[in-house]
Amino acid sequence: MSIAVITGAAQGIGRRTAELLAERGYALALSDLREPRETLEAVRQSGVEAFASLGDVADEGTVERLAAAVRERWGRVDVLVNNAGISSIAPAEAITAAEYRRVLEVNLVAPFLLAKAFGAMMLAQGSGSIINVASIAGLVGVSDRAAYNASKHGLIGLTRTLAAEWGGRGVRCNAVCPGWVKTDMDHSAQASGLYTDADITGRVPMGRFASADDVAHAIAFLADARESAFVNGQALAVDGGWTSDGSWESLRLRHRRPAS
């Protein structure tokens, strides 16, 4: 039996990742600020053992309690999915220092604390996989997201550093970089009039949003010690080609399949 820890497990990418790993037989420790009740119900239908731990993963005490619970329950951990994150959409000149620090705390400091706690367990057993959920905003700049972009660029840097330090001791570290995903965070941003569906689908060569399932399957690939055994220190873009395409919009659309 393999053991996986997933943060931000109550909804979106975290929930779908938990469901998929449960289908593959992983026992799960699920972390979030609120009770991931629906996620727990879904994964237990796959017949796996699972429990939830509530709290802010940017707090060292929360992370220490989660690590202690996993150690007491199973004595090991095979996969850590650092998925918890928050958004920040505002012009750089309007972001307060407190807002900027909070985004860094959740999106960059928390993954470090979790990697440190669970990485120590993985290093002791000589195996493990850490997957950090970054973003295409960690690969390119996106306007009005100075704090978010900085946190995700930093997360990719942390990923590569841990891969360099720990890969030789059996612990791989990789990142997935989703494009725009249809989640509650996206619905909230659109409700505020910040962008439309067409803004996103017009920019993506594949002409659609990413889904939580797209990202979850990439995470499951990186979690699997057989399927991705020699993959270490990578930032895998799950973006439909967004970061690969330098075409202007009319050229991009000219190469689209006609709508049926």
Secondary structure by P-SEA (a helix, b strand, c coil): cbbbbbccccccaaaaaaaaaaaabbbbbbbccccaaaaaaaaaaacccccccccccccaaaaaaaaaaaaaacccccbbbcccccccccccccccaaaaaaaaaaccaaaaaaaaaaaaaaaaaccbbbbbbccccccccccccaaaaaaaaaaaaaaaaaaaacccccbbbbbbbbcccccaaaaaaaaaccccaaaaaaaccccccccaaaaaaaaaaaacccccccccccccccccccccccccaaaaaaaccccc
